[in-house]
Amino acid sequence: MAMWNVLFTAVLASGSPSLDQVCENPKRSTPVYHHGFNPPVDLPCIGEEFAEDTFRKILEMREEWKAQMPGDEATVGAMPELKALLKRLDLHYFTLGATHNYMIATEVHALAERIDEKMQKAFSSLYEEVRKVLERHMREPVRFVNGRHLAFRIFSNEVIKTMEAQQVASRVHSSPHYDMIAENLDWPQGTRMNHTISFTLPIKLPPAGHGLKIYHAYYDSYNDVWVDMDLNPIEPISTDQAFQLDSHIHPYKTGVLALHSGFELHCIPPFNAPMYNEGEVYRITLQGWGIWTDDGYWNIFS
């Protein structure tokens, strides 16, 4: 991990402008902030009471939860045998809100048009806290794409109804991937796909905790090559190969936003929870991405 800590860091020289100065004069073609090879950064965002209130609101909007099958995300590769097993066991999870990770642009637009007012009414203060935390850390202005809401990803053990389902859920990872969600949106001409961020804000975590599994391979988007932990170029990594790599878990903390580049090979580790009849367990996160545009803004979206 030491090598990741010293390369491609967001360097702010002693003479760098203040955040207020940066935000007042945003037109720059290249951002100051570049997360690069660094591991995820933990940014305190909301307190325990705020998180619990958000959790309550998410439960109150249950009629808007949309079931998703693992492996259907735009970021991941196909896993046909695993997907067939999960479908047989009906092991799915949910999203709340419009997200480009599961929908084509027209579907995102249609759902956003229908649900955005409700999402803003419930979660606008949360969205503003996320925006401010990112802006303070990156020292650059942050805005929402089209002013729209951010979405949630919801794992609930209500779908774990048999011992077999519990055993499978406790050992199944999502497919290893790196994040290129920004490519699914329309951006101004000249926008570069290597100025991006990914972030996750845990709202509710299982008693045993959870986090982000990071494999020790990185997609260097500036040079369009894969590298290992010693920065040696390697061949592109397949899903099968990824599972053989060394890895570690970056632990999530409720109310603490985890910010990373999205270009390290990563996945969601198993949701290890008891069967539903033994008590409710949730893993709920706000999920978002961002990209820099040369009018001088980080544009965040789900």
Helices and strands as residue ranges (DSSP letters): H 2-6, H 19-24, E 41-44, H 48-60, G 62-64, E 66-68, H 80-89, E 93-96, H 105-138, E 142-144, G 145-147, E 151-156, G 157-159, H 163-169, G 181-184, E 196-204, E 211-220, E 225-228, E 233-234, H 239-242, E 247-251, E 256-260, E 264-267, G 276-278, E 282-293, E 297-301
